[in-house]
Amino acid sequence: MKSRIMFLVFDLNNLLPSGEKSVEGYSITIEQATRHQAGVYQCKASNGVGKPVEQSIVLHVLCKYQHLFT
């Protein structure tokens, strides 16, 4: 059986558009992350035997404060 790795990328239950991330092999890359990419990232691995293994992380993106009011 072939192992399967799947990345679920979401923020407040909304999937991140595919153009904002790239998945290759066992890695996910977000180029030039902004606060819009912050959120929960989940990796799910399954080989068809037993239960899938899942691991989640929370990505925090620090950004420069911009004062918009005068």
C-alpha positions in Angstrom: 0.0 0.0 0.0 1.2 3.5 -0.8 1.5 6.0 2.0 -0.4 9.2 1.6 0.4 12.6 3.0 -2.2 15.3 2.9 -1.9 18.9 4.1 -5.1 20.7 5.2 -4.5 24.4 5.3 -7.1 26.5 6.9 -7.7 29.6 8.9 -11.0 29.8 10.8 -12.3 26.9 8.7 -11.5 28.6 5.4 -9.1 26.8 3.0 -6.1 28.8 2.0 -6.0 29.3 -1.8 -3.6 27.0 -3.6 -1.6 29.9 -5.1 -0.5 31.0 -1.6 1.3 27.8 -0.8 3.2 24.9 -2.4 3.3 21.3 -1.3 6.2 19.1 -2.3 6.7 15.7 -0.8 6.5 16.0 2.9 6.9 19.8 3.1 4.6 22.8 2.7 6.1 26.1 1.8 4.6 29.6 2.2 6.6 32.2 0.4 6.7 35.7 2.0 4.1 34.9 4.6 1.8 37.7 5.6 -0.7 38.0 8.4 -3.3 36.5 5.9 -1.5 33.2 6.0 -1.5 33.0 9.8 -3.7 30.2 11.2 -3.9 26.4 11.7 -2.0 24.1 9.5 -2.7 20.4 9.7 -0.7 17.5 8.2 -2.5 14.1 7.9 -0.6 10.9 7.0 -2.2 7.6 6.1 -1.0 4.3 4.7 -4.5 2.6 4.6 -3.7 0.5 7.7 -5.1 1.7 11.0 -6.0 5.2 11.8 -4.4 8.2 10.0 -1.9 10.2 12.0 -2.6 14.0 12.3 -0.5 16.9 13.6 -1.5 20.5 13.7 0.6 23.7 14.2 -0.4 27.3 14.5 1.5 29.8 12.4 1.8 33.2 13.9 3.1 36.0 11.5 4.6 39.0 13.1 4.0 42.2 11.1 4.9 45.8 11.3 2.3 47.9 13.0 0.8 50.5 10.7 -1.0 53.4 12.3 -4.0 54.1 9.9 -5.7 56.8 11.9 -4.7 60.5 12.3 
